[in-house]
Each structure stands twice: as C-alpha cells, then as structure tokens.
Amino acid sequence: EGYEVQAESDPKGVLDKIRLFVPDVVLLDMSVGDGGSDLMRMIHRDRRYQDLPIVIVSSPTHHDAAMTTLTEGADDVVMKPVGSSDRTEAPWRSSEWVRIWNGLTAPPAPPLCS
C-alpha cells in the first residue's frame, strides 16, 4: 500500500524504465543474467542515479556471489524467499532503504529486473 511498482524483464530496458519512473529503490534478481552486477554498475554510472539504492534479491544457491555485490555498490542483499522476518536493520543497509523496507506491509513485489 502506498507503493507503485514497475517491473522490467529485459535488462536492456531497465535504464529506460528508471529514467521514466525514477524509483526509490531498485530490486535486481541475482538469478537473471550476470546476477545484476553489470546492470548495477550501469545504473550507478549515471550521475543521476549514483545514490539510488539497489537491492540484490538472491536464492541461497547464489549467496556468495550476492554478498560480493555489497562490495560492488549494492545497498543490500535479500535472500529468497522474502518474508517479514527479513525486515531487520543490518549495518550495511542505507538509512533510506531501511525506511522503505521497514514500511512494507507485505513481501516486496517482483524485482524491477527479473
């Protein structure tokens, strides 16, 4: 409630979608393509979106690769399945992302890029 969600399944269309929609946060699914690392770098390369929070959504099978994205610019990593118990503040989470995450009343909608 109170959130508008936009989804994009084509990684090439994500930047266009971000330019049109200007989201508060981007969820990138680790199981698609390169795991979101290249796409995350492309988003942050654009000065307008350098501070845009990016959260990697991953399955436990991609845990190590997902954790590596934290050193590459991701603001957080959330493991699937996502539930209300995941809404706890962790040291690496940006304050804006924590505000958004804690305000959710249901598991997050599908990622922007899936």
Stockholm file with secondary structure:
# STOCKHOLM 1.0

chainA/1-114         EGYEVQAESDPKGVLDKIRLFVPDVVLLDMSVGDGGSDLMRMIHRDRRYQDLPIVIVSSPTHHDAAMTTLTEGADDVVMKPVGSSDRTEAPWRSSEWVRIWNGLTAPPAPPLCS
#=GR chainA/1-114 SS CCCCCCCBCCHHHHHHHHHHHCCSCEEEETTSTTTTHHHHHHHHHSGGGTTCCEEEEECGGGHHHHHHGGGGTCSEEEESSCCGGGCCCCTTSCHHHHHHHHHCSSSCCSCSBC
#=GC SS_cons         CCCCCCCBCCHHHHHHHHHHHCCSCEEEETTSTTTTHHHHHHHHHSGGGTTCCEEEEECGGGHHHHHHGGGGTCSEEEESSCCGGGCCCCTTSCHHHHHHHHHCSSSCCSCSBC
//
